[in-house]
């Protein structure tokens, strides 16, 4: 099999991991605090690690990691139904990985996919267990129907955080600057925390988190990446500041100010690296 076919198959797997992450996080957030929600978030983090491994492999092969999200199974009238959909998600992943392992003859890539397959088989067993547990414990959807300005602000924040997570991860794979790579990775992790905080706050106020992203900057030169990041961080810090001043919810105000301060920090870190990049030119 030629390299381009390898890249095509791995990008298909990458999209499936992306879809699984969002599906599982949506389910975990909607369930609120609790053992099952915690365990599902842990599974989502393992899927994030798979995505990272696949993207790094694609770049090593000379390809560009896809930012597309695979098909998700978001229906269901109950938490048990959600868990059944997660079982089906894992069954699809297991089938695809087995198929791709058989097709790929590169020993290093085959070994990686076998490693990921092992995790997916474990996740499948976990979700089978969660179906029964959700039924036994009468787990329920804690999302509400609130739809006011506060909800709009939180969903705006979630969309921003999701967008920059993808943007910084993509940049970490594509840059050749080791310092920039580390900072892109670190700030992506911080943005993941923000997304979780905002989604949890949404559940607390009886809203419904919508985990969707906006346009992702796909610059491939490090200096261009940093310029795009500085711009978005400065704009978003100002927006978080405005939203914090407008809200009367003290808990939300504190959260928005904390995230604002993080975004200011990100912009300053990226600005320092950009200065070094300019000196290289």
Residue pairs with C-beta under 8 A, 6 or more apart in sequence:
1 103
1 104
1 105
3 61
3 62
3 63
4 63
6 61
6 104
6 106
6 109
7 58
7 61
7 62
7 63
9 100
9 103
9 104
10 54
10 57
10 58
10 61
10 63
10 100
10 109
11 58
11 63
11 65
11 66
11 68
12 70
12 96
12 100
13 50
13 54
13 96
13 97
13 100
13 113
13 116
14 51
14 54
14 55
14 58
14 65
14 66
15 66
15 68
15 69
15 70
16 70
16 92
16 93
16 96
17 47
17 48
17 50
17 51
17 54
17 70
17 93
18 51
18 67
18 68
18 69
18 70
19 69
19 70
19 71
19 72
19 89
20 44
20 47
20 70
20 72
20 89
20 90
20 93
21 44
21 47
21 48
21 51
22 69
22 72
22 211
23 72
23 73
23 74
23 85
23 86
23 89
24 40
24 41
24 43
24 44
24 47
24 86
25 40
25 41
25 44
25 196
25 199
25 211
26 74
26 209
26 211
27 37
27 40
27 79
27 82
27 83
27 86
28 37
28 38
28 40
28 41
28 44
29 37
29 196
29 199
29 200
29 202
29 203
29 209
30 82
30 141
30 142
30 143
30 203
30 209
31 37
31 40
31 79
31 139
31 140
31 141
31 142
32 142
32 203
34 139
36 130
36 133
36 134
36 137
36 139
39 126
39 130
40 86
40 130
43 123
43 126
46 119
46 123
50 116
50 119
51 169
52 169
53 112
53 116
54 65
54 112
54 116
55 65
55 169
55 173
56 173
57 109
57 112
58 64
58 65
58 173
59 65
59 173
59 174
64 174
65 170
65 173
67 166
67 170
67 216
67 218
72 89
73 85
73 86
73 88
73 89
74 85
75 81
75 85
76 82
76 84
76 85
78 134
78 140
78 141
79 134
79 139
79 140
79 141
80 131
80 134
80 135
80 139
82 134
83 127
83 130
83 131
83 134
84 131
86 127
86 130
87 124
87 127
87 128
87 131
89 127
90 120
90 121
90 123
90 124
90 127
91 124
93 120
94 117
94 120
94 121
94 124
97 113
97 116
97 117
97 120
98 117
100 113
101 110
101 113
101 114
101 117
104 110
104 113
133 139
142 203
143 203
143 206
143 207
143 208
143 209
144 205
144 206
144 207
144 208
145 206
145 208
146 205
146 206
146 207
146 208
147 207
150 205
150 207
150 247
150 249
150 252
151 202
151 205
151 207
151 208
153 243
153 247
153 256
154 198
154 201
154 202
154 205
154 207
154 209
154 252
155 202
155 207
155 209
155 210
156 239
157 194
157 198
157 240
157 243
157 256
157 259
158 195
158 198
158 199
158 202
158 209
158 210
158 211
159 210
159 212
159 213
159 214
160 214
160 232
160 236
161 191
161 192
161 194
161 195
161 198
162 195
162 211
162 212
162 213
163 213
163 214
163 215
163 216
164 187
164 188
164 191
164 229
164 232
164 233
164 236
165 188
165 191
165 192
165 195
166 213
166 216
167 216
167 217
167 228
167 229
167 232
168 184
168 185
168 187
168 188
168 191
168 229
169 184
169 185
169 188
170 216
170 218
171 180
171 184
171 219
171 222
171 225
171 229
172 181
172 184
172 185
172 188
174 220
174 225
175 181
175 184
175 222
175 225
176 222
177 222
177 273
177 277
179 273
179 276
180 222
180 225
180 226
180 273
180 277
183 269
183 270
183 273
184 225
187 266
187 269
187 270
190 262
190 266
194 259
194 262
195 211
197 255
197 259
198 209
198 255
198 259
199 209
199 211
201 251
201 252
201 255
202 208
202 209
203 209
205 249
205 252
217 225
217 228
217 229
217 232
219 225
219 227
219 228
222 277
223 274
223 277
223 278
223 281
226 270
226 271
226 273
226 274
226 277
227 274
229 266
229 267
229 270
230 267
230 270
230 271
230 274
233 263
233 264
233 266
233 267
233 270
234 267
236 263
237 260
237 263
237 264
237 267
240 256
240 257
240 259
240 260
240 263
241 256
241 257
241 260
243 256
244 252
244 253
244 256
244 257
244 260
247 253
247 256
